[in-house]
Amino acid sequence: MPQPILTKRQRQRRQHEEIVEDILTIARQTMLADGVAALSFNAIARQLGMQPPSLYTYFASKEAIYDELFRRGFIEFGRRMNERPDADGPLAPNFRSAFVAYMQFGYENRDLFELMFQRPAPGFTPSAASMAVSLGQLAESRRQLSEALAQVGGSLPITVDEAGDLVIAMMYGITAMHLANNPELSVGEGRFGR
């Protein structure tokens, strides 16, 4: 079957979307190689073969690139956390699968993990829309924790929100320790990865 003929506007929109994806790919490669704070608007433009002012057609600033990566990072993180096999299961397997999914995300996306959970880029503050994605994931994790506790008839001397914050701190700490001490080892290996 022949491909539909695109209008000039459709071709321009497709080209624009492709360049946005190229910009984000280059940004992630740079952040992985040199650290999140090393991202450079000018370096991205050079790698794309365009003048730096042309990059403003796609992103208003370096912080806008960070913001899009932050937002996309939380969308992917949320997808992984919600699609794990024990997301709504019994408490112990639920905790284990949450820890593994969190750590696996950090291991496979070190640049996004750093941007999302460490705030390494001076001057970058996520937009309200991007924070809404992050906070939506936080609310979902608290819902899952509350349901898991209800299944075992458990009660805590602290609120579910406080318990959730403790779980997040543990997941973050273990993942950060693994990435700092055994970055060459996959999840399930090493002192913290296992």
N, C-alpha and C positions, 0 to 999 in steps of 0.2 A: 504494500500500500504506500503510495507516495506521501512524503512528509507535507504537512500543511505549510503554505507559504506565509511567512511572518511579515507583519507590517514593519515599516521602518521603526516605529515606536517600540514594537515588541523586540526587534533586534537590538535596539539601543538599551532597552531594559535588561535583556539577557546579557549583553556585554557589560553593563554596569554591575550586575550581580556577579558575573565572573571575576571582574576586577576586585570587587569587595572581598570575594573569597580568596583571591590571590593575596590581597593585603593582609588578611587575617592569617593566612598560611605563613607568610613571611614573618609576621609579627610573632607567631608562636615559635617558629624556628629560631628567631633571634632571642626570644625569652628563654628558650631551652638552652641555647648555646652560651649566652652571656648574662643571663639573669633577667628577671622581669623589669627591673628598673633601667636596664640598658636599651630599652626600646627607643628607636629614633625615627621620627617622622621622615627626616631627610634620607636616612639609610634605606627605608622602605621604598621611597620614591626612586632612589637610584637603582635598587634591585628590579623595580618594575620598568625602568627605562623612561621615567617621566620626570618632569621638573617638580620639586616639592610643592609649589602652589597648586599643581594639578591634583594633588592628593586631597585637597580640601573639597573637591567635587564629591568625594566618597565619605570622608570623615572630617568633622569640624576641627579635630585636634587629636593628639596622641591619647588624651584621656578618653575620647570617644571610642578609640580602638580598644583600650582597656575595658571600657564599659560594655562593649559588645561581646568581648571575650568573657567577661565576668558573667553576663547574662546567659550566654550560650553554655558556659561551664556549669551553671546551676541547672539549666534545663537538662543537660546530659547527666549530671550528678543525680538529679531527681529521678530521671528515667531509670538509671541503674539501681538506685535504692528501692524504687517501687516495683521493679520487675524481678527482684531477687526471689528465689523460690519460697522462702519462709517469711516473706514480708508481713503476712497476717497470720502466721502460725504460732505455735507455742513459744513461750518466753525464751527458753535457752537457745533453740535453733534460730529464733528471730534475732536475738542479740548477736549470735555468731555470724549469721549471714550479713547483718548490718555492718559489723566490724570488717568482715572480709570485703564487702562491696565498697566501703569507704576507703579502705587501704588500697584496694585494686584501682580505684579511680585515681587516688593520689600517685600511685606507682606509674600508671599509664599516662597521666596528665600532670606531670610535675609543675609545668608552667602555670596551668590553670589552678591547680591546688594552691600554689604559692599566692597567686593573684586573689583567689577567692577567700582564703583563710588566713593569710598573713599580712596583707596590705603592704607590700614591699615598694610600691611605686609612690614616691613623694608627690603629694598634690592630688592623687587620684581618690575620688570619692564616688562610689557607684550612684548612678541616677536613681530617682524614685522608682522608675519602672523596673530597673534591674534589681533593686533591693526588694521589690515586691515578689519577684521570682524567687529570690533567696529566702525571704520570709515565708513564702508559700511552702517551700520545701521544709522549713523548720516546723511549720504547723502540721504538715503531714507526718513528720517523724514523731512529733509529740502525740498525734492521734494514734499512731501505731504502738507507741510505748504504752499509752493509756489502755488500749485494747488488750495488749499482751499482759499487762498487770491484772486487768479485770478477768482474764481467762484463768489465771491461777488464784484469783481471789486475794491477791496481794494488796497490802496497804503499806504505805511508806510514811516515815516521820517527816517527810518533806513533800512539797507539791510535785505534780507530774512535770511541770515546767522546770523546776529545780533538778529533778532527777534526769530529765532530758538534757539539761545543760551539763550535768556530770558525765553522762554517757558521751556527749559530743566532745567534752574535754578529754576523756579517755581515748576516744577514737582518733581525735586530732593528735594527741600526744604520742600515742603508739605509732601512728603513721609518720609523723614528723621525725621521731627517733629512728624509725626504720630507714627513711629516706636519707637521713643525715649519717647514719652509721653503716648501713649496708645497701647503698643505692644500686649496687650491681646484682643483688639477690632479689628474686621475685617474691611475691607475697606467699607466705607459707614457709619461708626459709629465714634463717638468721635469728639473732637474739630477740628482736622485736617483731619481725615479720611472721614468725610462727604463732 
